[in-house]
């Protein structure tokens, strides 16, 4: 099974502080690291670490970070043949502040803005060889809509992780195969007054809402609400946990496992990722996850 990611590639500037600062406040930091990231790249690495055949579609700048980002994906056994290098442009960057077992993130798109409809059309024949296409909201929305329409018309499954959060049109919701918002993102999509159970029953076996340390929840074909609890863990860094979850779910569901099995697997993978520092650096390999699946 071939999984393709059409998404963002960033360099993450991770700043460790005693706590996350309030508005207008300065706090003391203790460390800074530059780590490959971007929601698209993170999810691709999660999948590749778990043994998936992954193709990446995206853009980097012609700066020093671009070379680092491409080399990193290549080292993770991800196919980078379709990634475009944009001249005179910076690669995407995320500035992440980590403190008190939580984080805040500011994203500067850079070359990710060039993941356009034109770019996708240039890569269309290759993209249509995919069994599953995974998307996030760190590339232009026009491109996301185009890819979803393209896959829908060609009977290719689509997983949309609507993050960063903004309103998703009903037409998109109807065409994707899986939608994986967290609680905050779900409220933006469906409205503050709509309960989680009501949301889930609108899209059984499609809408999956992640609940952080409380796991994930979905509605089955009988409209029963199924909650898959998270594995208890000692958290070091939550950065990338959601991306690990999405990558692991994509791998397991593409292998033919049912929703409950795939989500339980994804929960374990995400929990393991929080036990190490960094988004991609904390992502587990298949053997690590299977130890807990067997338990």
ROLUMNU-638586 format. One record per residue (C-alpha): x, y, z; residue number from 1. Coordinates in Angstrom, 3 decimals, m for minus. Each point is the difference from the previous one (the first is absolute). Example, Ala and Ser with C-alpha at 12.3 -4.5 7.8 and 13.67 -1.06 7.14 Angstrom:
BEGIN
{{12.300,m4.500,7.800},1}
{{1.370,3.440,m0.660},2}
END
This chain:
BEGIN
{{0.000,0.000,0.000},1}
{{1.369,3.388,m1.030},2}
{{m0.748,2.976,2.256},3}
{{0.619,3.492,m1.346},4}
{{0.250,3.126,2.104},5}
{{m0.739,3.373,m1.591},6}
{{1.091,2.436,2.659},7}
{{2.414,2.248,1.809},8}
{{3.703,m0.337,0.712},9}
{{1.432,2.264,2.719},10}
{{3.026,0.460,2.147},11}
{{m1.119,0.119,3.644},12}
{{1.723,2.423,2.345},13}
{{m0.698,m1.631,3.363},14}
{{0.465,2.279,3.004},15}
{{m0.163,m1.533,3.481},16}
{{m1.174,2.443,2.685},17}
{{m0.881,m0.213,3.682},18}
{{m3.595,0.564,m1.122},19}
{{m1.923,1.350,m2.994},20}
{{m0.008,3.821,0.241},21}
{{m3.185,2.020,0.363},22}
{{m0.825,2.807,m2.418},23}
{{2.653,2.710,0.255},24}
{{2.104,m2.051,2.424},25}
{{3.656,m1.073,m0.199},26}
{{1.123,m3.268,1.573},27}
{{3.384,m1.697,0.205},28}
{{0.829,m2.745,m2.485},29}
{{2.336,m2.921,0.635},30}
{{0.606,m1.543,m3.437},31}
{{m0.559,0.430,m3.740},32}
{{0.094,m2.633,m2.737},33}
{{m0.598,0.053,m3.776},34}
{{m1.904,m3.137,m0.979},35}
{{m1.679,m1.065,m3.284},36}
{{m3.778,0.330,0.236},37}
{{m3.184,1.185,m1.712},38}
{{m3.268,m1.882,0.438},39}
{{0.275,m1.615,m3.410},40}
{{3.600,m1.107,0.466},41}
{{m0.657,m1.117,3.575},42}
{{m2.877,m2.237,m1.047},43}
{{2.054,m1.407,m2.874},44}
{{2.835,m0.865,2.399},45}
{{m2.463,m1.626,2.391},46}
{{m1.263,m2.213,m2.825},47}
{{3.459,m0.850,m1.317},48}
{{1.256,m0.916,3.493},49}
{{m2.892,m2.463,0.158},50}
{{1.021,m1.615,m3.276},51}
{{m2.297,1.744,m2.508},52}
{{0.890,0.734,m3.637},53}
{{m0.223,3.821,0.045},54}
{{0.240,2.594,m2.793},55}
{{0.232,3.681,0.900},56}
{{m1.370,2.943,m1.995},57}
{{1.029,3.452,1.180},58}
{{2.497,2.852,m0.317},59}
{{3.119,1.246,1.767},60}
{{2.064,3.148,m0.479},61}
{{3.445,0.160,m1.568},62}
{{1.476,0.913,3.399},63}
{{2.198,m2.096,2.274},64}
{{m3.041,m1.296,1.871},65}
{{m1.480,m1.332,m3.255},66}
{{2.998,m2.287,m0.505},67}
{{m0.240,m1.212,3.600},68}
{{m3.724,m0.705,m0.334},69}
{{0.369,m1.971,m3.237},70}
{{2.879,m2.051,1.393},71}
{{m2.010,m0.754,3.125},72}
{{m2.988,m1.336,m1.966},73}
{{2.307,m2.061,m2.205},74}
{{1.658,m1.496,3.082},75}
{{m3.466,m0.994,1.270},76}
{{m0.533,m2.042,m3.212},77}
{{m2.612,2.420,m1.362},78}
{{m0.127,0.537,m3.766},79}
{{0.986,3.648,m0.621},80}
{{0.043,m0.095,m3.824},81}
{{m3.101,2.193,m0.243},82}
{{1.097,2.731,2.444},83}
{{0.653,3.345,m1.706},84}
{{2.774,2.412,0.987},85}
{{m1.175,3.635,m0.220},86}
{{2.671,2.508,m1.018},87}
{{0.513,3.140,2.085},88}
{{m2.388,m1.200,2.704},89}
{{0.469,m1.114,3.588},90}
{{m1.100,m3.420,1.168},91}
{{m2.929,m0.108,2.399},92}
{{0.724,0.531,3.688},93}
{{m1.881,m0.700,3.234},94}
{{1.006,1.769,3.203},95}
{{m0.975,m2.263,2.910},96}
{{0.095,0.974,3.654},97}
{{m0.006,m2.978,2.372},98}
{{m0.763,0.290,3.706},99}
{{m1.948,m1.795,2.743},100}
{{m0.671,m3.056,m2.214},101}
{{m1.738,2.094,m2.661},102}
{{0.888,2.217,m2.964},103}
{{m0.953,2.979,m2.156},104}
{{0.840,0.177,m3.709},105}
{{0.371,2.817,m2.560},106}
{{0.309,m1.164,m3.624},107}
{{1.648,2.012,m2.818},108}
{{m1.026,m1.754,m3.261},109}
{{2.820,1.096,m2.318},110}
{{0.354,m2.483,m2.873},111}
{{m3.112,m1.878,1.153},112}
{{m2.051,2.769,m1.643},113}
{{1.234,m1.328,m3.357},114}
{{m1.767,m3.346,0.407},115}
{{m2.549,1.280,m2.517},116}
{{m2.621,m1.440,m2.346},117}
{{2.519,0.481,m2.829},118}
{{2.594,m2.011,1.904},119}
{{m2.488,m2.829,0.686},120}
{{m1.063,m0.081,m3.649},121}
{{3.661,m0.466,m0.944},122}
{{0.182,m3.004,2.340},123}
{{m3.506,m1.344,m0.654},124}
{{0.897,m3.227,m1.803},125}
{{2.289,m1.084,2.829},126}
{{m2.439,1.059,2.723},127}
{{m2.771,m2.095,m1.573},128}
{{2.065,m3.143,0.665},129}
{{m0.724,0.440,3.729},130}
{{m2.239,m2.267,2.069},131}
{{m0.420,2.662,2.700},132}
{{0.737,3.741,m0.087},133}
{{0.591,1.880,3.265},134}
{{m0.531,3.766,0.328},135}
{{0.263,2.705,2.671},136}
{{m0.744,3.746,0.063},137}
{{3.556,1.349,m0.308},138}
{{m0.194,0.405,m3.786},139}
{{m2.402,2.260,m1.960},140}
{{m3.681,m0.940,0.412},141}
{{m0.515,0.251,m3.771},142}
{{2.529,m2.829,m0.390},143}
{{m1.609,m2.098,2.727},144}
{{m3.397,0.276,m1.723},145}
{{1.510,m0.883,m3.370},146}
{{1.745,m3.114,1.361},147}
{{m3.173,m1.140,1.778},148}
{{m2.056,0.419,m3.193},149}
{{2.658,m1.796,m2.036},150}
{{0.110,m2.954,2.378},151}
{{m3.788,m0.141,0.363},152}
{{m0.444,m0.136,m3.778},153}
{{2.579,m2.809,m0.227},154}
{{m1.192,m2.071,2.986},155}
{{3.134,0.614,2.069},156}
{{m0.447,0.131,3.786},157}
{{0.821,3.314,1.707},158}
{{0.896,0.726,3.612},159}
{{m0.299,3.694,0.906},160}
{{1.514,1.170,3.272},161}
{{m1.571,3.512,0.242},162}
{{2.862,1.650,1.860},163}
{{0.737,2.835,0.490},164}
{{m3.715,0.440,0.590},165}
{{m2.391,1.959,m2.162},166}
{{m3.480,m0.540,m1.387},167}
{{m0.365,m2.960,m2.374},168}
{{m2.726,0.121,m2.662},169}
{{m2.649,m2.732,m0.029},170}
{{0.976,m0.972,m3.536},171}
{{3.475,m0.860,1.237},172}
{{m1.367,m1.916,2.993},173}
{{m2.179,m2.074,m2.312},174}
{{2.876,m0.894,m2.340},175}
{{2.758,m0.972,2.435},176}
{{0.213,m3.554,1.301},177}
{{1.325,0.880,3.464},178}
{{0.006,3.293,1.914},179}
{{2.152,0.241,3.154},180}
{{m0.431,3.280,1.932},181}
{{0.750,0.466,3.674},182}
{{m2.724,1.371,2.300},183}
{{0.859,3.644,m0.725},184}
{{0.084,m0.550,m3.755},185}
{{m3.277,m1.946,0.101},186}
{{m1.748,2.920,1.735},187}
{{1.206,2.388,m2.719},188}
{{m1.265,m2.327,m2.716},189}
{{m3.372,m0.978,1.481},190}
{{m0.746,2.863,2.402},191}
{{0.408,0.560,3.733},192}
{{m3.604,m1.016,0.740},193}
{{0.289,m3.409,m1.668},194}
{{0.942,m2.781,2.401},195}
{{2.780,m2.428,m0.867},196}
{{m2.482,m2.888,m0.189},197}
{{m2.170,1.977,m2.438},198}
{{3.019,0.766,m2.171},199}
{{1.090,m3.619,m0.098},200}
{{m3.432,m1.304,m0.933},201}
{{m0.091,2.355,m3.001},202}
{{2.987,m1.852,m1.491},203}
{{0.190,m3.599,1.291},204}
{{3.234,m1.859,m0.751},205}
{{1.384,3.230,m1.486},206}
{{0.332,2.608,2.738},207}
{{2.609,m0.803,2.661},208}
{{0.467,2.534,2.797},209}
{{3.245,m0.189,1.930},210}
{{m0.195,0.781,3.717},211}
{{3.661,0.275,0.988},212}
{{0.699,m1.967,3.169},213}
{{m3.564,m1.394,m0.178},214}
{{0.565,m1.803,m3.291},215}
{{m2.290,0.212,m3.036},216}
{{m3.681,m0.468,m0.771},217}
{{m2.190,m0.826,m3.034},218}
{{m3.493,m1.255,m0.848},219}
{{m0.418,m3.382,m1.673},220}
{{m2.547,m0.957,m2.676},221}
{{m2.616,m0.598,2.740},222}
{{0.643,3.587,1.232},223}
{{1.448,m1.381,3.241},224}
{{2.686,2.254,1.500},225}
{{3.257,m1.931,0.366},226}
{{2.695,1.473,2.246},227}
{{3.516,m1.368,m0.287},228}
{{1.957,0.980,3.148},229}
{{3.589,1.206,m0.175},230}
{{2.902,m1.888,1.520},231}
{{1.262,1.573,3.218},232}
{{3.446,1.487,m0.392},233}
{{2.583,2.290,1.578},234}
{{m0.075,3.019,m2.321},235}
{{3.263,1.647,m1.068},236}
{{m1.219,1.940,m3.058},237}
{{m3.424,m0.043,m1.717},238}
{{1.312,1.558,m3.237},239}
{{m0.829,m2.317,m2.907},240}
{{m2.312,m2.307,1.951},241}
{{m2.953,0.877,m2.230},242}
{{2.095,m0.534,m3.125},243}
{{1.190,m3.355,1.324},244}
{{m3.630,m0.955,0.631},245}
{{m1.067,0.925,m3.543},246}
{{2.932,m1.785,m1.597},247}
{{m0.532,m3.146,2.045},248}
{{m3.731,m0.027,m0.694},249}
{{0.644,0.440,m3.747},250}
{{2.390,m2.948,m0.016},251}
{{m2.267,m2.349,1.925},252}
{{m3.225,0.883,m1.852},253}
{{1.773,m0.405,m3.364},254}
{{1.089,m3.480,1.114},255}
{{m3.637,m1.056,0.316},256}
{{m0.481,0.274,3.772},257}
{{m3.375,1.235,1.244},258}
{{m0.552,3.397,1.639},259}
{{0.355,m1.191,3.588},260}
{{3.197,m1.925,m0.737},261}
{{1.507,2.862,m1.988},262}
{{m0.868,2.607,2.640},263}
{{1.300,m2.119,2.875},264}
{{3.262,m0.397,m1.907},265}
{{0.136,3.759,m0.675},266}
{{m0.604,0.786,3.681},267}
{{2.940,m2.164,1.023},268}
{{2.307,1.534,m2.612},269}
{{m0.980,3.536,1.053},270}
{{0.551,m0.755,3.686},271}
{{3.471,m1.401,m0.700},272}
{{0.908,3.144,m1.947},273}
{{m0.638,2.191,3.059},274}
{{2.674,m1.827,1.974},275}
{{2.807,1.551,m2.081},276}
{{0.949,3.554,m0.958},277}
{{m0.914,1.338,m3.454},278}
{{m2.662,m0.761,m2.569},279}
{{1.723,m2.397,m2.405},280}
{{2.756,m1.109,2.381},281}
{{m2.594,m1.421,2.388},282}
{{m1.928,m2.013,m2.568},283}
{{0.054,m3.778,0.651},284}
{{0.782,m2.864,m2.385},285}
{{m2.333,m2.943,m0.524},286}
{{1.662,m2.358,2.511},287}
{{m0.368,2.571,2.789},288}
{{m3.722,0.410,m0.627},289}
{{m0.683,m3.720,m0.434},290}
{{1.381,m0.722,3.484},291}
{{m2.927,1.918,1.461},292}
{{m2.542,m1.211,m2.563},293}
{{0.736,m3.557,1.107},294}
{{m0.442,0.945,3.634},295}
END
